[in-house]
Amino acid sequence: MHLDRYGFREPPFQMTPDARVFFPSTVHRRAYAHLMYGLAQKEGFVVVTGEVGAGKTTLIERLCGELDSGGFVIARIVTTQVSGDDILRLVAHAFGAPSEGTKAAILLGITAVLRQGDRRHLLIIDEAQALPPQALEELRMLSNITAPGEAPLQTILMGQPQLRRLMGHPDLSQLRQRVLASYHLSGLSLEETHAYVEHRLRAVGWAGIPSWEPAALDMVHRYSGGIPRRINRLCSRVLLGGMLDGSDVMTGELVEATALELEEDLGSPFDLEAARSPVEDETLEKLSLRIDALERLVARRERVFARISDLFTSGDRGR
C-alpha cells in the first residue's frame, strides 16, 4: 500500500537477499575482500560468519554474479543437517557427478568431475554451522584431490557465529590449517545504518518523501543492532505505519512504537535488551519515557485501526 502513497517502484525493504541493492558497508567490503583473497589462493577454505540476516547470502550472490562463468563451476549447498556420507552425495549431485552407490563410487565420481576440463570448482556451503564435525572432515578430505599442478576445488563455508566455535572442535585441527581467510560480519555502525536506509530507498525511486528524521534512523539502529534484515523488517513496518497514519515524516517516536509493536507481535524479534538499560539501573526519568512510549503505542494503534476501518468503509461505499 505504501508504494502508491510514496511513489516507490517496488518495496524498498524486501526480506529476500538481492545483490542488485548490495550496500558496500565497511564490514561487507572487508568480507568481500577476504573472499577475493581466498579465491586468489586457488586452494583451501574461506570462512565467513555472521548473525542471521547480516548479509552473508547477499555477499555470496554478488560474488557469484561477478565471477567469470567461463573460469568457474559453482555449486551451492544449503541443506546442511546431514551426515558425512550425505554431504558427499550432495556435493556429487551439485557438481553433476553420480550421487548413488557406495561411498567409494561417489568419491571416484567427484574426483573425475573435479579433474575434468579447465575450469576451477567452487563449492559454497551455507548454514555450515549445522554440519557435524564428521561432515566437515569429509569436506576437508575432498580438498586433498589434486590435478596436475593445482587444487581443482575450493570451498567457502558460510554460517552463523556457532560455526566459529564448531571450527575449534579438537577433531578439526587439519581443517583449520586449510582455512586461508576468515571473516565475521558484524552489524552496521550508526552512520552506516543511516546510509543503508537511504540507499535502499533511493534504489526504488525515493525522492525525499517520506522524510526520515535523524532521530528515526537512530532508533532504527538502536532496535536492529545494525543487522540488515532486522533493519528491513523494521523499516518496512515503519513505512506501513506512516502510510496508515497519513504521515510523510518518519519520526523517532514512530520507529520506537513500531519496534515495540513488533516485539509484541513476533516475540522480541529485535535485540531489545541491548536497546534498553536494565530495569534496576533505569532512572525514574527513563521509566517515565518508557511509559510515554507505550502510551503513544496504544494511541497509535487506535489511529491505525480507525484508518483501516475507514479504508474498508470507503471501499464498501465504492461498491
C-alpha positions in Angstrom: 0.0 0.0 0.0 2.9 2.4 0.7 4.0 2.0 -2.9 1.1 4.2 -4.0 1.4 6.8 -1.3 5.2 7.3 -1.5 5.7 6.5 -5.2 8.2 3.6 -4.9 8.7 1.4 -7.9 8.8 -1.7 -5.6 9.1 -2.3 -1.9 12.4 -0.8 -0.6 12.9 -3.2 2.3 12.2 -6.7 0.9 13.5 -9.5 3.1 14.7 -11.7 0.1 18.5 -11.2 -0.4 19.0 -9.1 -3.6 22.5 -8.4 -5.0 21.1 -5.5 -7.0 20.8 -3.4 -3.9 24.1 -4.5 -2.3 25.2 -1.9 0.2 29.0 -1.7 0.4 29.4 -1.1 4.1 32.8 -1.3 5.8 32.2 -4.8 7.1 30.8 -6.1 3.8 33.7 -4.6 1.8 36.1 -6.3 4.2 34.3 -9.6 4.0 34.3 -9.4 0.2 38.0 -8.6 0.2 38.6 -11.7 2.3 36.6 -13.8 -0.2 38.5 -12.5 -3.1 41.8 -13.0 -1.4 40.9 -16.6 -0.5 39.9 -17.3 -4.1 43.1 -15.8 -5.4 45.0 -18.6 -3.5 43.3 -21.2 -5.6 43.1 -23.8 -2.8 41.8 -24.4 0.7 38.8 -22.9 2.6 37.3 -19.5 3.2 35.1 -19.0 6.2 32.5 -16.2 6.6 30.3 -16.0 9.6 27.6 -13.5 10.8 24.3 -13.3 12.6 21.1 -14.3 10.8 20.3 -11.5 8.4 23.8 -10.0 8.5 24.1 -10.1 4.7 26.0 -13.3 4.0 23.7 -14.5 1.3 23.7 -11.1 -0.5 27.5 -11.2 -0.3 27.7 -14.6 -2.0 25.1 -13.6 -4.6 27.3 -10.6 -5.5 30.4 -12.8 -5.7 28.7 -15.4 -7.9 27.4 -12.7 -10.2 30.9 -11.3 -10.7 32.9 -14.5 -11.2 33.6 -15.5 -14.8 31.3 -18.4 -15.6 33.9 -19.5 -18.1 36.5 -19.9 -15.4 34.4 -21.4 -12.5 32.0 -24.2 -11.9 30.0 -23.1 -8.9 28.0 -25.4 -6.7 25.9 -24.3 -3.7 24.6 -26.5 -0.9 22.1 -25.0 1.6 20.8 -28.2 3.3 23.5 -29.0 5.9 21.8 -31.0 8.7 23.2 -34.2 7.1 25.8 -36.9 7.9 29.3 -37.2 6.5 28.2 -39.6 3.7 25.2 -37.5 2.8 27.3 -34.4 2.4 29.3 -36.2 -0.2 26.1 -37.2 -2.0 25.1 -33.5 -2.0 28.4 -32.4 -3.3 28.3 -35.0 -6.1 24.8 -34.0 -7.1 25.7 -30.3 -7.1 28.7 -30.8 -9.4 26.8 -33.2 -11.7 28.6 -36.4 -10.6 26.7 -39.7 -9.8 25.4 -39.5 -6.2 24.2 -43.1 -5.8 26.2 -46.1 -4.9 28.9 -46.8 -2.3 31.0 -44.0 -0.7 34.0 -45.1 -2.8 32.0 -44.8 -6.0 30.7 -41.4 -5.1 34.3 -40.2 -4.3 35.5 -41.5 -7.6 32.7 -39.7 -9.4 33.5 -36.4 -7.7 37.2 -36.8 -8.4 36.6 -37.4 -12.1 34.4 -34.3 -12.3 36.9 -32.1 -10.5 39.7 -33.2 -12.8 37.7 -32.6 -15.9 38.1 -29.5 -18.0 40.0 -26.3 -17.3 37.5 -24.5 -15.0 38.0 -24.2 -11.3 35.4 -25.7 -9.0 34.0 -23.6 -6.2 31.8 -25.2 -3.5 29.7 -22.9 -1.3 28.2 -24.4 1.8 25.6 -22.2 3.5 24.4 -22.7 7.1 27.6 -24.7 7.7 27.2 -24.4 11.5 24.7 -27.2 11.2 27.2 -29.7 9.8 28.6 -32.3 12.2 32.4 -32.5 12.6 32.3 -35.7 10.5 30.8 -33.9 7.6 33.3 -31.1 7.8 36.1 -33.6 7.9 34.7 -35.2 4.7 34.9 -31.8 3.0 38.5 -31.4 4.1 39.3 -34.8 2.6 37.9 -33.5 -0.7 40.5 -30.8 -0.7 43.1 -33.5 -0.9 42.0 -34.1 -4.5 44.6 -32.7 -6.9 45.0 -32.1 -10.6 48.4 -31.6 -12.3 49.9 -28.6 -10.6 46.8 -27.3 -8.8 43.9 -27.9 -6.4 40.7 -28.2 -8.5 38.4 -27.5 -5.6 37.9 -24.5 -3.2 35.3 -24.3 -0.5 33.5 -21.4 1.1 31.9 -22.1 4.4 29.1 -19.6 5.3 27.4 -19.8 8.7 26.2 -18.3 11.9 28.6 -17.5 14.8 28.3 -21.0 16.0 30.4 -22.1 13.1 33.4 -20.4 14.6 33.0 -22.5 17.7 32.5 -25.6 15.7 35.7 -25.0 13.8 37.5 -25.2 17.2 36.5 -28.8 17.6 39.5 -31.0 18.5 38.9 -33.3 15.5 39.1 -30.4 13.0 42.6 -29.2 13.5 43.6 -30.3 10.0 40.6 -28.4 8.5 41.6 -25.2 10.5 45.1 -25.4 8.9 43.5 -25.2 5.4 41.5 -22.0 6.2 43.2 -19.3 4.2 40.8 -16.4 5.0 38.2 -16.0 7.7 35.9 -13.0 8.5 33.0 -12.3 10.8 30.2 -10.0 9.6 29.1 -7.7 12.4 26.3 -5.2 12.3 26.4 -1.8 10.6 27.5 1.3 12.5 25.1 4.1 13.4 26.3 6.2 10.4 26.1 3.2 8.0 22.6 2.3 9.2 21.5 5.9 8.2 23.2 5.4 4.8 21.8 1.9 4.3 18.2 3.0 4.8 18.7 5.9 2.3 20.5 3.6 -0.1 17.5 1.1 -0.1 15.0 3.9 -0.5 16.9 5.5 -3.5 17.2 2.2 -5.2 13.4 2.2 -5.6 12.9 5.8 -6.7 12.7 7.6 -3.4 12.6 11.4 -3.9 12.7 12.5 -0.3 9.1 11.6 0.6 8.7 10.3 3.2 11.5 12.1 5.0 13.2 10.4 7.9 14.2 12.4 10.9 17.8 11.7 12.2 16.2 10.5 15.4 14.1 8.0 13.5 17.2 6.5 11.9 19.0 6.5 15.2 16.1 4.4 16.6 16.3 2.0 13.6 19.9 1.3 14.5 19.1 1.0 18.2 16.4 -1.6 17.7 18.1 -3.5 14.9 21.6 -3.6 16.1 22.7 -2.7 12.5 21.7 -6.1 11.2 20.4 -5.5 7.6 17.5 -8.0 7.7 16.3 -6.6 11.0 16.6 -3.1 9.5 14.5 -4.2 6.5 11.8 -5.7 8.7 11.5 -2.7 11.0 11.6 -0.1 8.2 9.0 -1.9 6.2 6.6 -1.8 9.1 7.5 1.8 9.8 6.5 2.8 6.2 3.3 0.9 6.7 2.6 2.7 9.9 3.4 6.1 8.2 1.0 5.3 5.4 -1.8 4.3 7.8 -1.2 7.5 9.8 -1.1 9.6 6.6 2.3 10.9 7.5 5.1 12.0 5.2 7.7 12.2 8.0 9.1 9.2 9.8 9.9 10.1 13.4 11.8 8.6 16.2 8.5 8.1 18.1 7.0 6.2 15.2 10.1 3.9 14.8 10.1 3.1 18.6 6.4 2.5 18.6 6.7 0.1 15.6 9.6 -1.7 17.3 7.6 -2.2 20.4 4.7 -3.4 18.3 6.9 -5.9 16.5 8.2 -7.1 19.9 4.6 -7.9 21.0 3.5 -9.4 17.6 6.6 -11.5 16.9 8.1 -12.3 20.3 11.0 -9.9 20.5 12.5 -10.1 17.0 14.9 -7.3 17.8 17.7 -7.1 20.4 15.6 -5.0 22.6 17.5 -6.0 25.7 20.6 -4.3 24.1 18.4 -1.3 23.2 17.4 -0.6 26.8 19.1 -0.4 30.1 18.4 -3.0 32.9 15.4 -2.0 34.9 17.3 -1.8 38.1 19.6 0.8 36.6 17.0 2.9 35.0 16.2 6.3 36.4 12.7 7.5 37.1 13.1 9.7 34.0 13.9 6.7 31.8 11.0 4.8 33.2 8.7 7.7 32.5 10.0 7.9 28.9 9.2 4.2 28.6 5.7 4.6 29.8 5.2 7.6 27.4 6.4 5.4 24.6 3.9 2.6 25.5 1.1 5.2 25.8 2.0 6.5 22.3 2.0 2.9 21.0 -1.6 2.4 22.3 -2.7 5.7 20.8 -1.1 4.9 17.5 -2.8 1.5 17.3 -6.1 3.2 17.9 -5.4 5.6 15.0 -4.3 2.7 12.8 -7.4 0.7 13.5 -9.6 3.7 12.8 -7.7 4.3 9.5 -8.2 0.7 8.4 -11.8 0.8 9.3 -12.2 4.0 7.2 -10.5 2.3 4.2 -12.8 -0.7 4.4 -15.8 1.6 4.8 -14.9 3.7 1.8 -14.3 0.5 -0.2 -17.8 -0.8 0.6 -19.4 2.5 -0.4 -17.5 2.4 -3.7 -19.1 -0.9 -4.5 
